[in-house]
Amino acid sequence: MTFEAILPALKAGKRAVRTGWEGTELFVVLQPTSTFQGDVLNPYFLIKTADEAYSLWSPTDCDILAEDWQLVA
């Protein structure tokens, strides 16, 4: 799948991963709009890896143009 095809699923709370990733990446999620100390936080992506907790994630050009995205449980 393309990133464009997977984006609606991320917006719906699903998890996604690129099958071409060979590292410890487990999945990407979209954190929806929320608040922090009364201020609005815009949506942002998080990535979960095997050796860490969640980290902020921004897709690269390669991620956006890739066609190896898939949904994960």
All heavy atoms as TSV, in Angstrom:
chain	resi	resn	atom	element	x	y	z
A	1	MET	N	N	0.838	-1.189	0.000
A	1	MET	CA	C	0.000	0.000	0.000
A	1	MET	C	C	0.879	1.247	0.000
A	1	MET	O	O	2.004	1.214	0.469
A	1	MET	CB	C	-0.860	0.054	1.267
A	1	MET	CG	C	-1.944	-0.971	1.402
A	1	MET	SD	S	-2.831	-0.693	2.952
A	1	MET	CE	C	-4.412	-0.301	2.294
A	2	THR	N	N	0.325	2.335	-0.448
A	2	THR	CA	C	1.019	3.612	-0.416
A	2	THR	C	C	0.723	4.334	0.906
A	2	THR	O	O	-0.209	3.966	1.629
A	2	THR	CB	C	0.558	4.507	-1.573
A	2	THR	OG1	O	-0.833	4.787	-1.386
A	2	THR	CG2	C	0.809	3.860	-2.919
A	3	PHE	N	N	1.491	5.363	1.205
A	3	PHE	CA	C	1.240	6.154	2.409
A	3	PHE	C	C	-0.128	6.832	2.315
A	3	PHE	O	O	-0.853	6.911	3.301
A	3	PHE	CB	C	2.350	7.193	2.604
A	3	PHE	CG	C	2.276	7.893	3.927
A	3	PHE	CD1	C	2.649	7.253	5.091
A	3	PHE	CD2	C	1.826	9.196	4.010
A	3	PHE	CE1	C	2.578	7.892	6.324
A	3	PHE	CE2	C	1.750	9.854	5.225
A	3	PHE	CZ	C	2.138	9.196	6.385
A	4	GLU	N	N	-0.482	7.287	1.102
A	4	GLU	CA	C	-1.782	7.915	0.909
A	4	GLU	C	C	-2.913	6.939	1.224
A	4	GLU	O	O	-3.937	7.322	1.781
A	4	GLU	CB	C	-1.937	8.427	-0.528
A	4	GLU	CG	C	-1.026	9.585	-0.876
A	4	GLU	CD	C	0.332	9.122	-1.391
A	4	GLU	OE1	O	0.645	7.903	-1.373
A	4	GLU	OE2	O	1.117	9.987	-1.800
A	5	ALA	N	N	-2.726	5.675	0.882
A	5	ALA	CA	C	-3.751	4.666	1.143
A	5	ALA	C	C	-3.829	4.306	2.629
A	5	ALA	O	O	-4.903	3.999	3.134
A	5	ALA	CB	C	-3.471	3.414	0.320
A	6	ILE	N	N	-2.718	4.365	3.317
A	6	ILE	CA	C	-2.675	3.970	4.731
A	6	ILE	C	C	-3.108	5.114	5.650
A	6	ILE	O	O	-3.553	4.886	6.772
A	6	ILE	CB	C	-1.258	3.452	5.084
A	6	ILE	CG1	C	-1.325	2.313	6.081
A	6	ILE	CG2	C	-0.356	4.500	5.640
A	6	ILE	CD1	C	-1.567	0.992	5.498
A	7	LEU	N	N	-2.998	6.357	5.192
A	7	LEU	CA	C	-3.286	7.520	6.033
A	7	LEU	C	C	-4.696	7.513	6.628
A	7	LEU	O	O	-4.845	7.780	7.827
A	7	LEU	CB	C	-3.010	8.816	5.271
A	7	LEU	CG	C	-3.055	10.104	6.080
A	7	LEU	CD1	C	-2.113	10.056	7.277
A	7	LEU	CD2	C	-2.724	11.292	5.195
A	8	PRO	N	N	-5.751	7.198	5.877
A	8	PRO	CA	C	-7.081	7.148	6.506
A	8	PRO	C	C	-7.149	6.135	7.656
A	8	PRO	O	O	-7.814	6.378	8.659
A	8	PRO	CB	C	-8.005	6.762	5.361
A	8	PRO	CG	C	-7.302	7.224	4.137
A	8	PRO	CD	C	-5.844	7.012	4.438
A	9	ALA	N	N	-6.451	5.023	7.515
A	9	ALA	CA	C	-6.436	4.025	8.589
A	9	ALA	C	C	-5.695	4.562	9.812
A	9	ALA	O	O	-6.117	4.335	10.953
A	9	ALA	CB	C	-5.789	2.733	8.100
A	10	LEU	N	N	-4.590	5.284	9.593
A	10	LEU	CA	C	-3.874	5.906	10.719
A	10	LEU	C	C	-4.775	6.915	11.421
A	10	LEU	O	O	-4.812	6.970	12.650
A	10	LEU	CB	C	-2.589	6.575	10.235
A	10	LEU	CG	C	-1.457	5.642	9.816
A	10	LEU	CD1	C	-0.349	6.430	9.131
A	10	LEU	CD2	C	-0.916	4.881	11.014
A	11	LYS	N	N	-5.510	7.693	10.650
A	11	LYS	CA	C	-6.431	8.672	11.232
A	11	LYS	C	C	-7.534	7.995	12.029
A	11	LYS	O	O	-8.087	8.579	12.962
A	11	LYS	CB	C	-7.032	9.557	10.140
A	11	LYS	CG	C	-6.051	10.533	9.550
A	11	LYS	CD	C	-6.717	11.385	8.481
A	11	LYS	CE	C	-5.775	12.430	7.923
A	11	LYS	NZ	N	-6.436	13.275	6.916
A	12	ALA	N	N	-7.860	6.762	11.677
A	12	ALA	CA	C	-8.902	6.003	12.376
A	12	ALA	C	C	-8.351	5.236	13.582
A	12	ALA	O	O	-9.071	4.479	14.207
A	12	ALA	CB	C	-9.569	5.040	11.407
A	13	GLY	N	N	-7.054	5.440	13.891
A	13	GLY	CA	C	-6.480	4.797	15.069
A	13	GLY	C	C	-5.769	3.486	14.818
A	13	GLY	O	O	-5.344	2.805	15.753
A	14	LYS	N	N	-5.586	3.092	13.552
A	14	LYS	CA	C	-4.892	1.851	13.216
A	14	LYS	C	C	-3.384	2.046	13.273
A	14	LYS	O	O	-2.880	3.164	13.292
A	14	LYS	CB	C	-5.295	1.363	11.822
A	14	LYS	CG	C	-6.776	1.223	11.606
A	14	LYS	CD	C	-7.315	0.062	12.382
A	14	LYS	CE	C	-8.804	-0.081	12.053
A	14	LYS	NZ	N	-9.461	-1.064	12.825
A	15	ARG	N	N	-2.664	0.937	13.275
A	15	ARG	CA	C	-1.198	0.933	13.267
A	15	ARG	C	C	-0.712	0.501	11.886
A	15	ARG	O	O	-1.324	-0.352	11.251
A	15	ARG	CB	C	-0.679	-0.055	14.302
A	15	ARG	CG	C	-1.113	0.269	15.700
A	15	ARG	CD	C	-0.744	-0.848	16.628
A	15	ARG	NE	N	-1.128	-0.519	17.995
A	15	ARG	CZ	C	-0.906	-1.294	19.024
A	15	ARG	NH1	N	-0.316	-2.467	18.864
A	15	ARG	NH2	N	-1.275	-0.919	20.233
A	16	ALA	N	N	0.421	1.054	11.470
A	16	ALA	CA	C	0.978	0.717	10.161
A	16	ALA	C	C	2.486	0.576	10.248
A	16	ALA	O	O	3.134	1.137	11.140
A	16	ALA	CB	C	0.618	1.791	9.141
A	17	VAL	N	N	3.035	-0.176	9.320
A	17	VAL	CA	C	4.470	-0.398	9.246
A	17	VAL	C	C	4.858	-0.558	7.780
A	17	VAL	O	O	4.027	-0.935	6.956
A	17	VAL	CB	C	4.882	-1.655	10.066
A	17	VAL	CG1	C	4.325	-2.918	9.453
A	17	VAL	CG2	C	6.380	-1.730	10.263
A	18	ARG	N	N	6.098	-0.260	7.483
A	18	ARG	CA	C	6.636	-0.532	6.150
A	18	ARG	C	C	7.297	-1.899	6.175
A	18	ARG	O	O	8.119	-2.182	7.036
A	18	ARG	CB	C	7.659	0.522	5.747
A	18	ARG	CG	C	7.016	1.836	5.376
A	18	ARG	CD	C	7.982	2.766	4.700
A	18	ARG	NE	N	8.594	2.111	3.549
A	18	ARG	CZ	C	9.742	2.510	3.006
A	18	ARG	NH1	N	10.402	3.529	3.508
A	18	ARG	NH2	N	10.235	1.872	1.971
A	19	THR	N	N	6.963	-2.746	5.227
A	19	THR	CA	C	7.577	-4.073	5.189
A	19	THR	C	C	9.052	-3.995	4.817
A	19	THR	O	O	9.810	-4.909	5.120
A	19	THR	CB	C	6.840	-4.995	4.199
A	19	THR	OG1	O	6.863	-4.399	2.903
A	19	THR	CG2	C	5.396	-5.206	4.644
A	20	GLY	N	N	9.470	-2.886	4.206
A	20	GLY	CA	C	10.865	-2.707	3.837
A	20	GLY	C	C	11.762	-2.279	4.985
A	20	GLY	O	O	12.983	-2.262	4.844
A	21	TRP	N	N	11.176	-1.922	6.125
A	21	TRP	CA	C	12.000	-1.550	7.278
A	21	TRP	C	C	12.711	-2.781	7.802
A	21	TRP	O	O	12.103	-3.811	8.043
A	21	TRP	CB	C	11.136	-0.965	8.393
A	21	TRP	CG	C	10.758	0.465	8.198
A	21	TRP	CD1	C	11.344	1.368	7.369
A	21	TRP	CD2	C	9.704	1.162	8.861
A	21	TRP	NE1	N	10.725	2.588	7.469
A	21	TRP	CE2	C	9.713	2.475	8.384
A	21	TRP	CE3	C	8.759	0.792	9.810
A	21	TRP	CZ2	C	8.815	3.435	8.826
A	21	TRP	CZ3	C	7.865	1.738	10.241
A	21	TRP	CH2	C	7.895	3.052	9.766
A	22	GLU	N	N	14.009	-2.648	8.007
A	22	GLU	CA	C	14.788	-3.778	8.505
A	22	GLU	C	C	15.295	-3.536	9.915
A	22	GLU	O	O	16.069	-4.317	10.438
A	22	GLU	CB	C	15.957	-4.056	7.564
A	22	GLU	CG	C	15.495	-4.503	6.184
A	22	GLU	CD	C	16.641	-4.804	5.263
A	22	GLU	OE1	O	17.773	-4.947	5.736
A	22	GLU	OE2	O	16.393	-4.896	4.053
A	23	GLY	N	N	14.847	-2.464	10.552
A	23	GLY	CA	C	15.297	-2.152	11.900
A	23	GLY	C	C	14.353	-2.724	12.935
A	23	GLY	O	O	13.702	-3.745	12.725
A	24	THR	N	N	14.254	-2.025	14.038
A	24	THR	CA	C	13.442	-2.503	15.154
A	24	THR	C	C	12.085	-1.813	15.206
A	24	THR	O	O	11.404	-1.888	16.216
A	24	THR	CB	C	14.177	-2.275	16.483
A	24	THR	OG1	O	14.435	-0.872	16.626
A	24	THR	CG2	C	15.481	-3.043	16.535
A	25	GLU	N	N	11.704	-1.136	14.120
A	25	GLU	CA	C	10.432	-0.437	14.097
A	25	GLU	C	C	9.287	-1.441	14.158
A	25	GLU	O	O	9.241	-2.386	13.389
A	25	GLU	CB	C	10.277	0.424	12.840
A	25	GLU	CG	C	11.268	1.553	12.723
A	25	GLU	CD	C	12.587	1.135	12.101
A	25	GLU	OE1	O	12.791	-0.052	11.823
A	25	GLU	OE2	O	13.431	2.022	11.904
A	26	LEU	N	N	8.373	-1.230	15.107
A	26	LEU	CA	C	7.227	-2.114	15.219
A	26	LEU	C	C	6.022	-1.542	14.508
A	26	LEU	O	O	5.345	-2.260	13.793
A	26	LEU	CB	C	6.897	-2.375	16.690
A	26	LEU	CG	C	7.973	-3.109	17.477
A	26	LEU	CD1	C	7.537	-3.278	18.923
A	26	LEU	CD2	C	8.237	-4.470	16.852
A	27	PHE	N	N	5.754	-0.257	14.719
A	27	PHE	CA	C	4.621	0.351	14.035
A	27	PHE	C	C	4.614	1.860	14.218
A	27	PHE	O	O	5.287	2.401	15.085
A	27	PHE	CB	C	3.287	-0.231	14.512
A	27	PHE	CG	C	3.057	-0.116	15.994
A	27	PHE	CD1	C	2.567	1.044	16.562
A	27	PHE	CD2	C	3.316	-1.197	16.823
A	27	PHE	CE1	C	2.348	1.146	17.927
A	27	PHE	CE2	C	3.104	-1.105	18.190
A	27	PHE	CZ	C	2.621	0.062	18.739
A	28	VAL	N	N	3.814	2.520	13.384
A	28	VAL	CA	C	3.577	3.958	13.437
A	28	VAL	C	C	2.111	4.173	13.790
A	28	VAL	O	O	1.248	3.428	13.325
A	28	VAL	CB	C	3.887	4.613	12.068
A	28	VAL	CG1	C	3.439	6.058	12.035
A	28	VAL	CG2	C	5.361	4.510	11.752
A	29	VAL	N	N	1.839	5.176	14.621
A	29	VAL	CA	C	0.469	5.557	14.961
A	29	VAL	C	C	0.343	7.070	14.850
A	29	VAL	O	O	1.339	7.787	14.907
A	29	VAL	CB	C	0.041	5.113	16.385
A	29	VAL	CG1	C	0.003	3.617	16.501
A	29	VAL	CG2	C	0.942	5.722	17.433
A	30	LEU	N	N	-0.887	7.537	14.702
A	30	LEU	CA	C	-1.162	8.967	14.683
A	30	LEU	C	C	-1.811	9.343	16.003
A	30	LEU	O	O	-2.856	8.800	16.361
A	30	LEU	CB	C	-2.086	9.328	13.525
A	30	LEU	CG	C	-2.474	10.808	13.420
A	30	LEU	CD1	C	-1.248	11.665	13.129
A	30	LEU	CD2	C	-3.533	11.006	12.364
A	31	GLN	N	N	-1.172	10.226	16.745
A	31	GLN	CA	C	-1.744	10.737	17.990
A	31	GLN	C	C	-2.701	11.865	17.602
A	31	GLN	O	O	-2.288	12.841	16.998
A	31	GLN	CB	C	-0.630	11.260	18.905
A	31	GLN	CG	C	-1.103	11.887	20.188
A	31	GLN	CD	C	-1.816	10.897	21.091
A	31	GLN	OE1	O	-1.453	9.750	21.184
A	31	GLN	NE2	N	-2.856	11.349	21.740
A	32	PRO	N	N	-3.975	11.715	17.927
A	32	PRO	CA	C	-4.941	12.743	17.513
A	32	PRO	C	C	-4.785	14.039	18.311
A	32	PRO	O	O	-4.019	14.102	19.276
A	32	PRO	CB	C	-6.293	12.086	17.785
A	32	PRO	CG	C	-6.021	11.072	18.833
A	32	PRO	CD	C	-4.601	10.622	18.644
A	33	THR	N	N	-5.530	15.048	17.903
A	33	THR	CA	C	-5.537	16.320	18.614
A	33	THR	C	C	-5.831	16.082	20.087
A	33	THR	O	O	-6.715	15.303	20.440
A	33	THR	CB	C	-6.610	17.257	18.026
A	33	THR	OG1	O	-6.321	17.470	16.643
A	33	THR	CG2	C	-6.633	18.600	18.743
A	34	SER	N	N	-5.060	16.733	20.940
A	34	SER	CA	C	-5.251	16.611	22.387
A	34	SER	C	C	-4.877	17.946	23.022
A	34	SER	O	O	-4.645	18.927	22.327
A	34	SER	CB	C	-4.399	15.467	22.945
A	34	SER	OG	O	-3.034	15.670	22.656
A	35	THR	N	N	-4.824	17.979	24.334
A	35	THR	CA	C	-4.413	19.196	25.032
A	35	THR	C	C	-3.296	18.890	26.007
A	35	THR	O	O	-3.150	17.762	26.486
A	35	THR	CB	C	-5.590	19.830	25.810
A	35	THR	OG1	O	-6.071	18.893	26.759
A	35	THR	CG2	C	-6.709	20.249	24.882
A	36	PHE	N	N	-2.497	19.896	26.287
A	36	PHE	CA	C	-1.418	19.811	27.268
A	36	PHE	C	C	-1.398	21.134	28.014
A	36	PHE	O	O	-1.203	22.188	27.411
A	36	PHE	CB	C	-0.076	19.553	26.583
A	36	PHE	CG	C	1.078	19.500	27.538
A	36	PHE	CD1	C	1.248	18.408	28.372
A	36	PHE	CD2	C	1.977	20.546	27.615
A	36	PHE	CE1	C	2.309	18.361	29.264
A	36	PHE	CE2	C	3.038	20.512	28.495
A	36	PHE	CZ	C	3.211	19.408	29.325
A	37	GLN	N	N	-1.633	21.070	29.299
A	37	GLN	CA	C	-1.674	22.255	30.158
A	37	GLN	C	C	-2.603	23.321	29.591
A	37	GLN	O	O	-2.291	24.517	29.591
A	37	GLN	CB	C	-0.270	22.802	30.386
A	37	GLN	CG	C	0.628	21.819	31.117
A	37	GLN	CD	C	2.009	22.372	31.408
A	37	GLN	OE1	O	2.413	23.421	30.910
A	37	GLN	NE2	N	2.761	21.635	32.212
A	38	GLY	N	N	-3.734	22.868	29.055
A	38	GLY	CA	C	-4.741	23.780	28.550
A	38	GLY	C	C	-4.551	24.244	27.122
A	38	GLY	O	O	-5.416	24.918	26.569
A	39	ASP	N	N	-3.425	23.910	26.511
A	39	ASP	CA	C	-3.168	24.296	25.121
A	39	ASP	C	C	-3.429	23.113	24.191
A	39	ASP	O	O	-3.201	21.960	24.548
A	39	ASP	CB	C	-1.725	24.762	24.937
A	39	ASP	CG	C	-1.449	26.080	25.640
A	39	ASP	OD1	O	-2.361	26.930	25.680
A	39	ASP	OD2	O	-0.326	26.247	26.145
A	40	VAL	N	N	-3.873	23.424	22.979
A	40	VAL	CA	C	-4.167	22.389	21.990
A	40	VAL	C	C	-2.870	21.864	21.388
A	40	VAL	O	O	-1.981	22.630	21.027
A	40	VAL	CB	C	-5.072	22.954	20.875
A	40	VAL	CG1	C	-5.268	21.930	19.768
A	40	VAL	CG2	C	-6.407	23.391	21.447
A	41	LEU	N	N	-2.772	20.537	21.305
A	41	LEU	CA	C	-1.676	19.884	20.589
A	41	LEU	C	C	-2.232	19.398	19.253
A	41	LEU	O	O	-3.240	18.695	19.215
A	41	LEU	CB	C	-1.146	18.680	21.363
A	41	LEU	CG	C	-0.429	18.962	22.676
A	41	LEU	CD1	C	-0.052	17.656	23.352
A	41	LEU	CD2	C	0.805	19.810	22.434
A	42	ASN	N	N	-1.593	19.778	18.170
A	42	ASN	CA	C	-1.990	19.296	16.851
A	42	ASN	C	C	-1.657	17.810	16.734
A	42	ASN	O	O	-0.776	17.305	17.436
A	42	ASN	CB	C	-1.267	20.076	15.759
A	42	ASN	CG	C	-1.739	21.505	15.686
A	42	ASN	OD1	O	-2.916	21.792	15.888
A	42	ASN	ND2	N	-0.819	22.422	15.410
A	43	PRO	N	N	-2.312	17.092	15.833
A	43	PRO	CA	C	-1.991	15.673	15.643
A	43	PRO	C	C	-0.525	15.487	15.253
A	43	PRO	O	O	0.076	16.348	14.603
A	43	PRO	CB	C	-2.905	15.245	14.493
A	43	PRO	CG	C	-3.995	16.255	14.472
A	43	PRO	CD	C	-3.389	17.537	14.950
A	44	TYR	N	N	0.046	14.356	15.670
A	44	TYR	CA	C	1.432	14.040	15.338
A	44	TYR	C	C	1.605	12.529	15.301
A	44	TYR	O	O	0.830	11.784	15.876
A	44	TYR	CB	C	2.416	14.681	16.319
A	44	TYR	CG	C	2.149	14.344	17.771
A	44	TYR	CD1	C	2.789	13.274	18.387
A	44	TYR	CD2	C	1.258	15.099	18.530
A	44	TYR	CE1	C	2.538	12.965	19.714
A	44	TYR	CE2	C	1.018	14.800	19.856
A	44	TYR	CZ	C	1.656	13.734	20.446
A	44	TYR	OH	O	1.410	13.424	21.755
A	45	PHE	N	N	2.639	12.086	14.581
A	45	PHE	CA	C	2.931	10.663	14.457
A	45	PHE	C	C	3.887	10.223	15.556
A	45	PHE	O	O	4.806	10.953	15.937
A	45	PHE	CB	C	3.589	10.354	13.105
A	45	PHE	CG	C	2.670	10.506	11.937
A	45	PHE	CD1	C	2.804	11.580	11.079
A	45	PHE	CD2	C	1.687	9.570	11.681
A	45	PHE	CE1	C	1.974	11.722	9.986
A	45	PHE	CE2	C	0.841	9.704	10.591
A	45	PHE	CZ	C	0.988	10.783	9.739
A	46	LEU	N	N	3.693	8.988	16.018
A	46	LEU	CA	C	4.600	8.334	16.950
A	46	LEU	C	C	5.039	7.018	16.336
A	46	LEU	O	O	4.298	6.400	15.574
A	46	LEU	CB	C	3.902	8.048	18.283
A	46	LEU	CG	C	3.498	9.252	19.116
A	46	LEU	CD1	C	2.659	8.799	20.307
A	46	LEU	CD2	C	4.723	10.020	19.591
A	47	ILE	N	N	6.254	6.589	16.675
A	47	ILE	CA	C	6.733	5.282	16.242
A	47	ILE	C	C	7.102	4.481	17.475
A	47	ILE	O	O	7.679	5.019	18.431
A	47	ILE	CB	C	7.925	5.404	15.266
A	47	ILE	CG1	C	8.253	4.050	14.655
A	47	ILE	CG2	C	9.125	6.042	15.925
A	47	ILE	CD1	C	9.164	4.117	13.447
A	48	LYS	N	N	6.737	3.222	17.478
A	48	LYS	CA	C	7.073	2.308	18.571
A	48	LYS	C	C	8.155	1.375	18.069
A	48	LYS	O	O	8.017	0.775	17.000
A	48	LYS	CB	C	5.832	1.510	18.984
A	48	LYS	CG	C	6.082	0.444	20.032
A	48	LYS	CD	C	6.257	1.055	21.393
A	48	LYS	CE	C	6.174	0.003	22.478
A	48	LYS	NZ	N	7.465	-0.433	22.952
A	49	THR	N	N	9.232	1.256	18.810
A	49	THR	CA	C	10.315	0.359	18.428
A	49	THR	C	C	10.490	-0.721	19.491
A	49	THR	O	O	9.990	-0.594	20.607
A	49	THR	CB	C	11.644	1.127	18.259
A	49	THR	OG1	O	11.994	1.723	19.489
A	49	THR	CG2	C	11.523	2.189	17.180
A	50	ALA	N	N	11.183	-1.767	19.149
A	50	ALA	CA	C	11.352	-2.901	20.050
A	50	ALA	C	C	12.192	-2.541	21.273
A	50	ALA	O	O	11.996	-3.095	22.343
A	50	ALA	CB	C	11.989	-4.071	19.308
A	51	ASP	N	N	13.127	-1.622	21.125
A	51	ASP	CA	C	14.036	-1.327	22.226
A	51	ASP	C	C	13.743	-0.004	22.932
A	51	ASP	O	O	14.467	0.388	23.828
A	51	ASP	CB	C	15.477	-1.338	21.732
A	51	ASP	CG	C	15.725	-0.371	20.587
A	51	ASP	OD1	O	14.748	0.148	20.011
A	51	ASP	OD2	O	16.894	-0.130	20.270
A	52	GLU	N	N	12.685	0.694	22.547
A	52	GLU	CA	C	12.348	1.973	23.168
A	52	GLU	C	C	10.850	2.077	23.365
A	52	GLU	O	O	10.086	1.244	22.910
A	52	GLU	CB	C	12.785	3.134	22.265
A	52	GLU	CG	C	14.271	3.242	22.066
A	52	GLU	CD	C	14.627	4.448	21.212
A	52	GLU	OE1	O	13.821	5.402	21.142
A	52	GLU	OE2	O	15.688	4.428	20.617
A	53	ALA	N	N	10.453	3.133	24.005
A	53	ALA	CA	C	9.033	3.457	24.092
A	53	ALA	C	C	8.645	4.161	22.790
A	53	ALA	O	O	9.273	3.958	21.760
A	53	ALA	CB	C	8.777	4.348	25.306
A	54	TYR	N	N	7.634	4.971	22.839
A	54	TYR	CA	C	7.230	5.735	21.660
A	54	TYR	C	C	8.160	6.924	21.453
A	54	TYR	O	O	8.621	7.534	22.410
A	54	TYR	CB	C	5.803	6.262	21.828
A	54	TYR	CG	C	4.759	5.186	21.738
A	54	TYR	CD1	C	4.297	4.541	22.874
A	54	TYR	CD2	C	4.222	4.820	20.516
A	54	TYR	CE1	C	3.333	3.550	22.793
A	54	TYR	CE2	C	3.259	3.836	20.423
A	54	TYR	CZ	C	2.819	3.209	21.568
A	54	TYR	OH	O	1.870	2.234	21.478
A	55	SER	N	N	8.419	7.253	20.194
A	55	SER	CA	C	9.209	8.421	19.824
A	55	SER	C	C	8.459	9.197	18.752
A	55	SER	O	O	7.704	8.612	17.967
A	55	SER	CB	C	10.572	8.015	19.261
A	55	SER	OG	O	11.342	7.366	20.233
A	56	LEU	N	N	8.691	10.494	18.693
A	56	LEU	CA	C	8.109	11.317	17.643
A	56	LEU	C	C	8.643	10.845	16.296
A	56	LEU	O	O	9.822	10.502	16.174
A	56	LEU	CB	C	8.484	12.781	17.879
A	56	LEU	CG	C	7.830	13.819	16.992
A	56	LEU	CD1	C	6.313	13.808	17.206
A	56	LEU	CD2	C	8.389	15.183	17.305
A	57	TRP	N	N	7.773	10.813	15.284
A	57	TRP	CA	C	8.166	10.315	13.969
A	57	TRP	C	C	7.625	11.234	12.893
A	57	TRP	O	O	6.472	11.644	12.940
A	57	TRP	CB	C	7.634	8.896	13.759
A	57	TRP	CG	C	7.979	8.294	12.449
A	57	TRP	CD1	C	9.173	7.746	12.085
A	57	TRP	CD2	C	7.134	8.151	11.301
A	57	TRP	NE1	N	9.121	7.283	10.798
A	57	TRP	CE2	C	7.860	7.521	10.300
A	57	TRP	CE3	C	5.810	8.509	11.042
A	57	TRP	CZ2	C	7.340	7.231	9.051
A	57	TRP	CZ3	C	5.279	8.224	9.791
A	57	TRP	CH2	C	6.041	7.584	8.812
A	58	SER	N	N	8.470	11.547	11.934
A	58	SER	CA	C	8.059	12.300	10.742
A	58	SER	C	C	8.419	11.468	9.524
A	58	SER	O	O	9.564	11.027	9.394
A	58	SER	CB	C	8.787	13.640	10.663
A	58	SER	OG	O	8.398	14.481	11.713
A	59	PRO	N	N	7.473	11.237	8.628
A	59	PRO	CA	C	7.791	10.431	7.453
A	59	PRO	C	C	8.793	11.143	6.547
A	59	PRO	O	O	8.718	12.349	6.355
A	59	PRO	CB	C	6.444	10.252	6.756
A	59	PRO	CG	C	5.602	11.383	7.237
A	59	PRO	CD	C	6.083	11.712	8.612
A	60	THR	N	N	9.729	10.375	6.012
A	60	THR	CA	C	10.686	10.906	5.044
A	60	THR	C	C	10.046	10.883	3.659
A	60	THR	O	O	8.975	10.296	3.465
A	60	THR	CB	C	11.965	10.050	5.008
A	60	THR	OG1	O	11.610	8.744	4.531
A	60	THR	CG2	C	12.609	9.961	6.387
A	61	ASP	N	N	10.715	11.475	2.694
A	61	ASP	CA	C	10.241	11.396	1.316
A	61	ASP	C	C	10.114	9.937	0.887
A	61	ASP	O	O	9.147	9.555	0.221
A	61	ASP	CB	C	11.194	12.126	0.363
A	61	ASP	CG	C	11.178	13.625	0.556
A	61	ASP	OD1	O	10.239	14.137	1.196
A	61	ASP	OD2	O	12.107	14.289	0.063
A	62	CYS	N	N	11.095	9.124	1.277
A	62	CYS	CA	C	11.055	7.700	0.920
A	62	CYS	C	C	9.842	7.015	1.539
A	62	CYS	O	O	9.209	6.178	0.891
A	62	CYS	CB	C	12.335	6.999	1.373
A	62	CYS	SG	S	13.790	7.507	0.460
A	63	ASP	N	N	9.508	7.356	2.786
A	63	ASP	CA	C	8.325	6.772	3.433
A	63	ASP	C	C	7.051	7.173	2.704
A	63	ASP	O	O	6.158	6.355	2.485
A	63	ASP	CB	C	8.224	7.222	4.895
A	63	ASP	CG	C	9.321	6.674	5.776
A	63	ASP	OD1	O	9.732	5.508	5.567
A	63	ASP	OD2	O	9.772	7.400	6.680
A	64	ILE	N	N	6.967	8.436	2.332
A	64	ILE	CA	C	5.761	8.939	1.662
A	64	ILE	C	C	5.593	8.315	0.280
A	64	ILE	O	O	4.482	8.017	-0.147
A	64	ILE	CB	C	5.803	10.479	1.573
A	64	ILE	CG1	C	5.687	11.069	2.983
A	64	ILE	CG2	C	4.689	11.014	0.674
A	64	ILE	CD1	C	5.963	12.559	3.054
A	65	LEU	N	N	6.690	8.077	-0.424
A	65	LEU	CA	C	6.624	7.532	-1.784
A	65	LEU	C	C	6.633	6.004	-1.824
A	65	LEU	O	O	6.382	5.411	-2.874
A	65	LEU	CB	C	7.794	8.067	-2.606
A	65	LEU	CG	C	7.793	9.586	-2.817
A	65	LEU	CD1	C	9.088	10.031	-3.478
A	65	LEU	CD2	C	6.577	10.022	-3.615
A	66	ALA	N	N	6.891	5.351	-0.692
A	66	ALA	CA	C	6.976	3.886	-0.649
A	66	ALA	C	C	5.622	3.243	-0.921
A	66	ALA	O	O	4.573	3.826	-0.671
A	66	ALA	CB	C	7.491	3.445	0.716
A	67	GLU	N	N	5.682	2.025	-1.406
A	67	GLU	CA	C	4.471	1.255	-1.677
A	67	GLU	C	C	4.438	-0.037	-0.871
A	67	GLU	O	O	3.745	-0.988	-1.244
A	67	GLU	CB	C	4.364	0.987	-3.171
A	67	GLU	CG	C	4.204	2.269	-3.968
A	67	GLU	CD	C	4.008	2.034	-5.458
A	67	GLU	OE1	O	3.940	0.865	-5.889
A	67	GLU	OE2	O	3.926	3.043	-6.186
A	68	ASP	N	N	5.208	-0.087	0.215
A	68	ASP	CA	C	5.284	-1.306	1.029
A	68	ASP	C	C	4.660	-1.137	2.414
A	68	ASP	O	O	4.998	-1.845	3.351
A	68	ASP	CB	C	6.733	-1.789	1.151
A	68	ASP	CG	C	7.643	-0.794	1.867
A	68	ASP	OD1	O	7.224	0.364	2.094
A	68	ASP	OD2	O	8.781	-1.166	2.194
A	69	TRP	N	N	3.724	-0.216	2.550
A	69	TRP	CA	C	3.018	-0.010	3.820
A	69	TRP	C	C	1.974	-1.106	4.016
A	69	TRP	O	O	1.350	-1.553	3.055
A	69	TRP	CB	C	2.320	1.351	3.834
A	69	TRP	CG	C	3.263	2.482	4.048
A	69	TRP	CD1	C	3.820	3.265	3.084
A	69	TRP	CD2	C	3.747	2.962	5.289
A	69	TRP	NE1	N	4.628	4.208	3.667
A	69	TRP	CE2	C	4.608	4.042	5.030
A	69	TRP	CE3	C	3.555	2.576	6.615
A	69	TRP	CZ2	C	5.268	4.743	6.027
A	69	TRP	CZ3	C	4.211	3.283	7.611
A	69	TRP	CH2	C	5.052	4.341	7.309
A	70	GLN	N	N	1.795	-1.499	5.275
A	70	GLN	CA	C	0.722	-2.437	5.600
A	70	GLN	C	C	0.205	-2.168	6.996
A	70	GLN	O	O	0.925	-1.623	7.836
A	70	GLN	CB	C	1.167	-3.883	5.473
A	70	GLN	CG	C	2.159	-4.335	6.534
A	70	GLN	CD	C	2.540	-5.798	6.359
A	70	GLN	OE1	O	2.462	-6.335	5.276
A	70	GLN	NE2	N	2.964	-6.411	7.441
A	71	LEU	N	N	-1.045	-2.503	7.227
A	71	LEU	CA	C	-1.633	-2.366	8.553
A	71	LEU	C	C	-1.184	-3.533	9.410
A	71	LEU	O	O	-0.977	-4.638	8.920
A	71	LEU	CB	C	-3.167	-2.349	8.466
A	71	LEU	CG	C	-3.766	-1.152	7.742
A	71	LEU	CD1	C	-5.268	-1.336	7.607
A	71	LEU	CD2	C	-3.461	0.136	8.482
A	72	VAL	N	N	-0.993	-3.266	10.712
A	72	VAL	CA	C	-0.603	-4.319	11.648
A	72	VAL	C	C	-1.576	-4.328	12.818
A	72	VAL	O	O	-2.237	-3.331	13.110
A	72	VAL	CB	C	0.839	-4.132	12.153
A	72	VAL	CG1	C	1.818	-4.303	11.023
A	72	VAL	CG2	C	1.040	-2.784	12.815
A	73	ALA	N	N	-1.660	-5.467	13.480
A	73	ALA	CA	C	-2.566	-5.608	14.619
A	73	ALA	C	C	-2.013	-4.954	15.867
A	73	ALA	O	O	-0.877	-4.723	16.036
A	73	ALA	CB	C	-2.825	-7.079	14.882
